Each structure stands twice: as structure tokens, then as C-alpha cells.
Amino acid sequence: MEKDAANELTLIGKLAAPYGVKGWVKVYSYTDPIENVFTYKPWQIKRDGKMVSIKLESGKPHGKGLIAKLAGIETPEQVKEWTGVEIYVSMDQLPALEPGDYYWSQLENLLVFTESGELLGRVDHLIETGSNDVLVVHATDESLDQAERLIPYLPDQVIKEIDLKAGTMRVDWDPEF
């Protein structure tokens, strides 16, 4: 399951609605702080089923959000063709983490097992709640049952082990929850 970081892409944001009349676009960032989305280049997007690079000419905070100017995009009509497109970058551009820390994208798709070995499902995505992040675990065909579970991401308390190579996570969690 562990991949070559130089070839692995991770989602960092999404192009939203047009902004103004000169081809600027609103950007929704998944980075923290949100302005960091502009530090990773080139951006990769999926067009016609394949990943292609796009050039960021400029990006800046605007109000509570962000706006960007992409090369070759000059009108709001052109921006509309890009609305909703997700932005990816190579994992090797991201800062190295301390041992035991993970990017959300590394946790997504891990199989989640209880300490007794029962398969609860696969991590679909995470939710930021303020107090702690929450894993959204969807059932698989081999899961204990077909329930969706919300499991708090609390290392050492609930999250007991993460094995990226094996693609698994072991949790101290009651399957009845």
C-alpha cells in the first residue's frame, strides 16, 4: 500500500467559482494554513481522465477565502470549465512529518480492525470537528457488518497502530458504536 512519494499525488484543494471578470477563480484549500495551497507547484488536475499540470500565475487571500489566477484563463466563462476541479500535488512536496504523524491522505483507504481482529471497514475520509479529527469508516464486503462508523482520531487512546505498508489501522473501539 505504501507508494513512492515522488509519484504519489495528494489532494490539497479545489477550484470553486469564478471571481471577477479577469479570469480569477475562488480556491477552496485543504491545507493548514489555507494559504499554503499556493506554495505547492505545479498543481495537478484531472482533465479528460488524465492528470495534467496547470500553472498558477498568482494567488492571494481574499476576504475569508482565497483567489487564484491560472495561466491561460482570462474570462469568467473559461473559469466555469474548471469549477469543481480538484487540485493535487506530489507527496514529496509536503513537509516531512514527525514519526507517528500522518497526512489525512495517508489514512484514507486504510482497513480498520478492532484490537480483537474484527474488520470494521475502510477509512473513507476524515472530518475536522474542532476538538479532534474523526475517521469516517465505511463498511466493506468483508466487514463485521454494513454500518458506517465515526471513530475519533485519538492516537494512543483509540488509534492503537497504523501500518501504512500493510494498509491497516488497529483501533480500541467497540463495534456496537
C-alpha positions as CSV (number, residue, x, y, z in Angstrom):
1,M,0.0,0.0,0.0
2,E,2.9,2.4,0.7
3,K,3.8,4.2,-2.5
4,D,6.7,6.1,-4.0
5,A,6.1,9.6,-2.6
6,A,7.6,11.2,-5.8
7,N,4.9,9.6,-7.9
8,E,2.0,9.7,-5.4
9,L,-0.4,12.7,-5.5
10,T,-2.4,14.1,-2.7
11,L,-5.4,16.3,-2.7
12,I,-4.8,19.9,-1.5
13,G,-7.8,21.8,-2.7
14,K,-10.4,22.5,-5.2
15,L,-11.2,25.2,-7.7
16,A,-14.5,26.8,-6.9
17,A,-16.5,29.6,-8.6
18,P,-15.3,32.4,-10.9
19,Y,-14.2,35.6,-9.2
20,G,-14.4,38.9,-11.1
21,V,-14.2,39.4,-14.9
22,K,-10.5,38.8,-15.5
23,G,-10.3,35.0,-15.1
24,W,-9.7,34.7,-11.4
25,V,-11.1,31.7,-9.6
26,K,-12.1,31.1,-5.9
27,V,-10.0,28.3,-4.4
28,Y,-11.0,26.1,-1.5
29,S,-7.9,24.9,0.3
30,Y,-7.4,21.7,2.4
31,T,-4.0,23.0,3.6
32,D,-3.3,24.5,7.1
33,P,-2.9,27.4,7.0
34,I,-5.1,27.7,3.9
35,E,-2.6,30.0,2.1
36,N,-0.1,27.1,1.9
37,V,-2.1,25.8,-1.1
38,F,-0.1,28.4,-3.2
39,T,3.3,27.2,-2.1
40,Y,3.0,23.8,-3.8
41,K,3.7,23.8,-7.5
42,P,2.9,22.6,-10.0
43,W,-0.8,21.9,-9.4
44,Q,-2.1,18.7,-11.0
45,I,-5.7,18.4,-12.1
46,K,-7.6,15.6,-13.8
47,R,-8.8,16.5,-17.3
48,D,-10.3,14.0,-19.7
49,G,-9.3,11.1,-17.4
50,K,-5.6,12.1,-17.1
51,M,-3.6,14.2,-14.7
52,V,-2.2,17.4,-16.2
53,S,-0.2,20.3,-14.8
54,I,-1.6,23.8,-14.6
55,K,0.4,26.9,-13.9
56,L,-0.6,29.2,-11.1
57,E,0.2,32.8,-12.1
58,S,-0.9,34.4,-8.9
59,G,-2.8,33.5,-5.7
60,K,-3.8,35.6,-2.7
61,P,-6.2,35.7,0.3
62,H,-9.5,37.5,-0.4
63,G,-11.9,38.0,2.5
64,K,-12.2,34.7,4.4
65,G,-11.1,32.7,1.3
66,L,-8.6,32.6,-1.5
67,I,-8.5,33.5,-5.2
68,A,-6.1,32.5,-7.9
69,K,-5.2,33.4,-11.4
70,L,-4.3,30.4,-13.7
71,A,-2.2,30.7,-16.8
72,G,-4.3,30.8,-20.0
73,I,-7.6,31.5,-18.1
74,E,-8.8,35.0,-19.0
75,T,-12.6,35.1,-18.6
76,P,-15.3,34.0,-16.1
77,E,-16.6,31.7,-18.9
78,Q,-13.3,29.9,-19.1
79,V,-13.2,29.6,-15.3
80,K,-16.6,27.9,-15.3
81,E,-15.0,25.0,-17.2
82,W,-12.7,24.5,-14.2
83,T,-15.3,24.8,-11.5
84,G,-15.2,21.9,-9.0
85,V,-11.8,20.6,-10.3
86,E,-9.7,19.1,-7.5
87,I,-6.1,20.2,-7.1
88,Y,-3.3,17.7,-6.4
89,V,0.4,17.9,-5.8
90,S,3.2,15.3,-5.4
91,M,3.5,14.0,-1.9
92,D,7.3,14.7,-2.0
93,Q,6.5,18.4,-1.9
94,L,4.8,18.2,1.5
95,P,6.9,18.8,4.6
96,A,8.2,15.7,6.4
97,L,6.2,14.7,9.5
98,E,7.4,13.6,12.9
99,P,7.2,9.8,13.5
100,G,3.6,8.9,14.4
101,D,2.1,11.9,12.5
102,Y,0.2,11.3,9.2
103,Y,-1.4,13.3,6.4
104,W,-5.1,12.6,6.1
105,S,-4.5,11.2,2.6
106,Q,-2.3,8.6,4.1
107,L,-5.1,7.4,6.4
108,E,-7.8,7.3,3.7
109,N,-8.4,3.8,2.4
110,L,-6.8,2.0,5.4
111,L,-8.6,-1.1,6.6
112,V,-9.7,-0.6,10.2
113,F,-9.6,-3.5,12.6
114,T,-10.5,-3.8,16.3
115,E,-7.9,-5.0,18.7
116,S,-9.5,-8.4,18.6
117,G,-9.1,-8.5,14.8
118,E,-12.7,-7.7,13.6
119,L,-12.8,-5.7,10.4
120,L,-14.9,-2.6,10.9
121,G,-14.4,-1.2,7.3
122,R,-12.2,1.2,5.4
123,V,-11.4,4.8,6.2
124,D,-13.4,6.8,3.6
125,H,-12.4,10.3,4.8
126,L,-11.8,12.4,7.9
127,I,-13.8,15.2,9.4
128,E,-12.3,18.1,11.3
129,T,-14.6,18.8,14.3
130,G,-12.5,21.3,16.3
131,S,-11.8,19.1,19.4
132,N,-10.4,16.2,17.4
133,D,-10.5,14.8,13.9
134,V,-12.9,11.9,13.2
135,L,-12.4,9.0,10.9
136,V,-15.4,8.1,8.7
137,V,-15.2,4.3,8.2
138,H,-17.4,2.7,5.5
139,A,-18.2,-1.0,5.6
140,T,-16.6,-3.3,3.0
141,D,-17.9,-6.7,1.8
142,E,-15.7,-8.4,4.4
143,S,-16.7,-6.1,7.3
144,L,-18.2,-7.3,10.5
145,D,-21.5,-5.6,9.4
146,Q,-22.5,-2.9,7.0
147,A,-22.5,0.0,9.5
148,E,-20.8,3.3,8.8
149,R,-18.7,4.3,11.9
150,L,-17.4,7.6,13.1
151,I,-14.3,6.9,15.1
152,P,-12.4,9.7,16.9
153,Y,-8.8,10.1,15.7
154,L,-7.1,9.9,19.1
155,P,-3.7,8.4,18.8
156,D,-2.8,6.1,21.8
157,Q,-6.3,6.3,23.1
158,V,-8.4,5.0,20.3
159,I,-5.9,4.6,17.5
160,K,-3.5,1.9,18.6
161,E,-1.5,1.2,15.5
162,I,-1.1,2.4,11.9
163,D,0.7,0.3,9.4
164,L,0.9,2.1,6.1
165,K,2.8,-0.7,4.3
166,A,0.1,-3.2,5.2
167,G,-2.7,-0.7,4.7
168,T,-4.2,-1.2,8.1
169,M,-5.2,0.6,11.3
170,R,-5.9,-1.1,14.7
171,V,-8.3,0.7,17.0
172,D,-9.6,0.2,20.5
173,W,-13.3,0.6,19.5
174,D,-16.5,-1.2,20.4
175,P,-18.1,-2.5,17.2
176,E,-21.5,-1.7,18.7
177,F,-20.8,2.0,18.5
